[in-house]
Amino acid sequence: MYYNLPMHQLHIPHEVRALCEQLKAAGYECYLVGGCVRDLLLHREPKDWDITTNATPEQVQAVFPDSFYENDYGTVGVKTGSENAKLAVVEITPYRTEGSYTNARHPDHVSWSTMLSEDLKRRDFTINAIAYDALAHTLVDEHGGQTDLQRKVLVTVGDPHARFTEDALRMLRAIRLSVELDFALDGTTATAIAEQSTHLEKISKERIRDEFSRLILSDRPMQALYVAQKLGVLKHIVPELEEGIGCDQNQAHSFDVFEHNLRSLQHAADKNWSLQVRLAALLHDVGKPAARRWGDEKRDWTFHGHEVLGARMAEKILKTLVFPKDIIQVVTSLVRWHMFFADPDQVTLSAVRRIITNVGKEHITDLLHLRMCDRIGTGRPKEQPFRLRKYMAMVDEALRDPITVGMLKIDGTKLLAMGEKPGPRIGWTLHALLEEVLDNPEKNTSEYLDKRAKELFILNEAELRSLGEAGKERRGKEDEAAVAALRTHHHVA
């Protein structure tokens, strides 16, 4: 079905329009297709731009010399010279037909076609099977994609069993797209997913990881994982999570382990936190089912050591999904230390420093975010109670560069080399210099301090001691003021 649209109803970047104009000038057909057309019709900004044409890859490269072709599917990457990363390379693919999928991953062979219809009917979902002629302002919709966009329903092109047999990853993609777009899964499509979810075992872990990561980074990962579990998909991705279903916790929790993990993840998504925080939130209590024991003393469940067991499980899960080593290391560390003792009335600053050492300065904020996710995941209304805010102030205090003589561009060894005798005069001199630097940080240079130190050398012991003690007292006041400012910042002053 062809539909004419008013001029400029869909905004097409000039880089994309220019490619279409060049292809048509060379005598070829040219359409935008797939997710970019879907997003345009939904008034969303496309993440990327795909063009399909009746030209072969070799013919496309003849039109666009500044291009590359390095795959078996006919996709030519054309460099546009755009400063916009989304438009720097636009992919142009010939109309194509596909052979059988004997491995539920990739077609056994691909052939170029001269008919747009042949290309559209091989696509996954009706909303992705709409083509748009950006120059004639014409939509080609042969599978009811526009109707499904209006109904907000995700439907496969043709028989869903056939589409999922061709590429089993489409089942996970269907769940991810449904939450990204806030669409319902068509009943027949959902049934087919439930019946064919075992085919996901044939998909490479790298492809599953990429699709799973996009799902985790969506706005509604909790909903997606619930659907994935109900349709039998989750057990082929992270089966360990399902061990938490029906695993009741102690009185501090309102939900079983499974729902608690999902709610913790959702809070990380609501805050738009990083992939590593989201993964840690999802996996932080994955070790609880195996660690759960009944405690007769309190007549309640205990989970001693679940963070240690959970860290090992998280590492295995992420390695199985072939996540990068740096992400595995960070997530495993966050899971291992998420039970850090955070009572500010009892914890010491040295204990806080040990936690910072355990997870690294660059990830201590991630650990605090994970604690907030954990708290919200229990069903508690506030993510930052007073005690956690106070602990955060202590973290900032531990991270703060201390105001000490170590800040100076001179030290005791240098003073001795310059002729000062060993003894208390060394400390007095350094503290006297520190006071001057606190007044004027620009004085913290080797040239100035060397010169000033020589001037202090000639002072008698009483004079030098007086200056040194004044400097030490000044340092203490500066420290107190800095700590007070941190506590005020966290509303715990």
Secondary structure, 3 states (H helix, E strand, C coil): CEEECCCCCCCCCHHHHHHHHHHHHCCCCEEEECHHHHHHHCCCCCCCCEEEECCCHHHHHHHCCCEECCCCCCCEEEECCCCCCCCCEEEEEECEEECCCCCCCCCCCEEECCCHHHHHCCCCEHHHCEEEECCCCEEEECCCHHHHHHHCEECECCCHHHHHHHCCHHHHHHHHHHHHHCCEECHHHHHHHHHHHHHHHHCCHHHHHHHHHHHHCCCCHHHHHHHHHHCCCHHHCCHHHHHHCCCCCCCCCCCCHHHHHHHHHHHHHHCCCCHHHHHHHHHCCCCHHHHCEEECCCCEEECCCHHHHHHHHHHHHHHHCCCCHHHHHHHHHHHHHCCCCCCCCCCCHHHHHHHHHHHCHHHHHHHHHHHHHHHHHCCCCCCCCHHHHHHHHHHHHHHCCCCCHHHCCCCHHHHHHCCCCCCHHHHHHHHHHHHHHHHCHHHCCHHHHHHHHHHHHCCCHHHHHHHHHHHHHHHHHHHHHHHHHHHHHCCCC
